[in-house]
């Protein structure tokens, strides 16, 4: 089963990287793993090679996957820590992190200079999608490079080729704009309904069957009602994404008022000590603004 599988170096065994690694190992891919905090690789030590550095991890790899926190970390690993110099000729680098489109294009050029292929392939679906192999993968790269990556992507979720290098990251920014703004809308809607005396759980159930139904309302609406803000996607990451959206808009001469307002709300959420709550925890900022909790509203007439 494994003989025809390319050897994968996976860099970044975090909230997303760990379940993705599990699915790739289950599919029979031989793997070498590296993570800045080495202990996070220990779970896979009996099934994969564990490298002491990112350059060591990629030296024998046919495919290199990076799943790192931001543009700066990806730059540090690829350039400063020697990954580019250690690539095999003809290897394929797949950056599944969320980075600026301009950074993806730059890295694509550097990888091409090494005689290797490059695909920017950010994902949507969170930790649940990663664990269930239902990630939405937005790929930017040549048709040939994306086709080379498809056997890997098929194990992780569903891939859509968006266009040339960098366009996967543009699609991810579009995704995160909708996610962040919709989390804000769901927070406001449930708080409004509860304030007037409606049961927010019943409101959520009713809305799921109508035009306002969404994955955000389904999953994060329930999180808000349950007050379960354990991070699947931390608020600090959503803030980083909203900042990238505004940076890209500015570079393109666009004004995005809803994205700007949502960015400001996440900025306040993080400044108030909630950087590690799930991004659905934006409700906490709205509650602080209004001096009221979702679960304590609607139990009697307002004063």
N, C-alpha and C positions, 0 to 999 in steps of 0.2 A: 504493500500500500504506500510506503514511504519512499520507495526508490526513485520515483519520478517527480517527487515533490521538491521544489527549490528550497534551499536552506534560508531561513528567515532570521535576521537579526532584529530584535524588537527592543527599542530604546524608550523606556518610560513605562514602568510597571505600576501605575497608579490606579485611581478609581476606575478609569476607563481601560487602561492598558492591561490590567490583571484579567478581567473577564474576556477580553479579546484574545489574550494569550492562551487562556484556557480553551477557547473554541478552536484556535489554530492547532494547538497540540492534539486536541481530540480528533481533528481532521487528518492528523498524520504528518504535519509539517515538522521537519527537524528544525530546532530553534536554538539560538543563542540569545540570552537576555542580559540587559544591563539596566540598572537604575541607580540614580545618585545615592539614594538610601538603599544599600545593598540588601538589607534584610527583607525588603518587599519581594525579592526574587526567590527567597528561601522556599516558598510554597511549591515552586516548580523545579527544585534542585534535582529531583529524581528523574525528571522527564526532559530537561533541557540543560544546555551548557550555560554556566553563569560566568560572565566576563567581568574583569576588573576595571575595564575602561571602555568607553564607547568605540574607540579605534580598534581595540582588540575584538570587540563584539562583531564588527562589520568585516573584518579582514577576510573571512572565508564565506561571506554571505552572498547569495544570489539576489536576495531582496532585503532591503533595509527599511523598516517601518519606524518612524518616530511618532510618539504620542506624548508630547511635552506641553508645558503649561502656557507658554507664550512665545512671541517672536524672539525675544532676547535669549531665552533658554535654547531655542532651536538653533539660533545663530552661534551660541557658545558651543553647543555640542557638535554641530556640523563643522565649524571652522576652527574655533579655539582649541577644541579637544581632539582634533585630528581625524574626524570621520571622513572628510573629503579625501584626504591624502591616503587613507587606508582602503578606499573602495576598490573592489575588483573591477577591471575593465568589463563593461557590459552589464554591470549590476543595475538594479532598479531601485531607486530611492522613492519611497512613498511617505510623504509627510502628512500624517493624519491629525496633526495639531491644528489649532485655529490661530492663524497668523495673518498679518496684513497681506493683501494681494501683491503689493510691491515687493515684500520680503520673499514671497513664494517665487515671483519671477526672477529675483536676484539669485536665489538658491538654485532654481532651475538652470540658470546660466552657468553657475559654478559647477554643478554636477555634470552638465554637458561637456564642459572643458575637460573633465576627467574621463570622458568616454563612456559615461553611464546615462541611464534614463531617469526621468524625474516626473512624478505625478503629485500634485497637491490634492489631498483627498480628505478634507475635514468631514466630520460626521455629525448627525443629529440623532437623538434617541436616548441619550443619557445612559446612566449605568444599567437601567432596566433593558434598554435596547441592546447594549453591549452584551449583557449576560444571556439574553434570549436570541442573539444573533439576528436582530431585526434593525440594525443601524441603517439609516439613510446616508449613503456615501456620495458626496458631491465631488466628482473628479475633474481636475484640470490637467490637461496634458495632451500629447499627440494621440491619435487613435491607436497607433501601434503600442505605445507605452501603457495606455489604459487597458488595452486588450491583454497585455502581458500581466497586468495586475488583477484581472478579473477572477482567476482561480482563487486568489487570496480574498478578494472582496466577497465572493459568493459564500464564503464561510462566515463572514461577519455581518452580512445584511444585503441590501440592494444598492447597486451602484448606478448612478446616472452620470454619463459624461456631459459636462457642462460646456466645455470648449477648451481653448489652449491653456497653458500653464497660468495660474493665477485666478482663473475663472471659478474653480472650485471654492476658493476662499471668498469670492464675491457672492456665490450662492449661500455660503455659510453666514455671511454678514446679513443677507436678506432673511435667512432663517432666524437669526438671533434678534433681528429687529422685530419680526412678528412675534417671537416667543416673549421677549421682554415687554413689549407694548401690551400683548394679550394678557400676560400675568397681571399687569397693572389694571387692565380692564376688568378681569375676573375679580380681583381684590375689591375694586370699587363697587362692582355690581352686587357682590355678596354682602358687603358692608351696608350698602344702601337698602337692600331688601331686609336685612336683619334689623336695621334701625327702625324700619316701618312696622315691624312686628311679624315678618314672615320667617319661616324656618329656612335657614340658608341651605340645609341639606335637601329639603324638598324643592327649593328654587333651583339648585344645581341639577337635580334629577329631571325636573320639568324642562329646563333649558337644553339639556343634552339631546332631547328629541326634536329640537327646532333649529332655526337658522343660526342661532348663537352657539350651537354645539361645536366643540373643538377638543383636541387632545389635551390642551391646557386646562380647559374647564373640567374635563374628565379626571385627569390625574392630579393636577395641582389644585383644582377646586376642592377635591377630597382632602388633599394635604392641609389646606387652609382650615377646613372644617374640623379635621382631626388634630390640628396644630402639630403636625408631624413635619418638622423642618430639618430633619437629619439630611445632610447634603448628598444629593445625587449630583447636582451641579451647583457648586458654591456661589453665593452672591458675588464674591469678589471676581469670579470668572465672568459672570454675566456683566458686571461693571466693566471689566476689561473689554468685552465684546462690544458693549454700547459705545465705549470710547473709540474703538476701531471703526465702528459704523460712522461716527461723527467725523473722524479723521478722513475716512474715505470720501464722505459726502463733501467735506470742505475742499479736498483735492479736486473733486469733480465740479465744484461750483454750485453745489446743491444745499438747500436749507431743508432740514427734516425736523419740524417742530415736535412731533410725537416722540421721535427717537431722542431728541434733546431733553424733553421733560422726563422721559423714562430714565435716561442716564442720570439726571439730577436726583431722582428719587433713589436709585441704587447707590449713588454717591453718599447720600444722607444715611441710608441703611447701613452701609459699611462704616461710615464715620461714627455711627452710634453703637459700634461694637458687634455688628452682626455679619462680619465678613465671611464666616464659615457656615452660616445657615444656608439651606437650599434656596435657590433663586425664587421659589414660590414664597419665601419668607418676606418678599416685598410687602405683603400684608402687614407685617409688623411696623413698617414705616408709616403706612396709612393709618394704622391704629394709633400710633403715637401722635400723628398729626391731628387726629380727631379726639384723642383722649378717651377712646372706647375700644373694647375688645369685641371681636366678632361673636364669640361664644356667649357673651353676657348681654347681648342686645335682643330686643324684641320680646321681652318677657313681661311687658306691661306698658301702659301708656307713657309717653315721654313727658317729662316735666314741662 
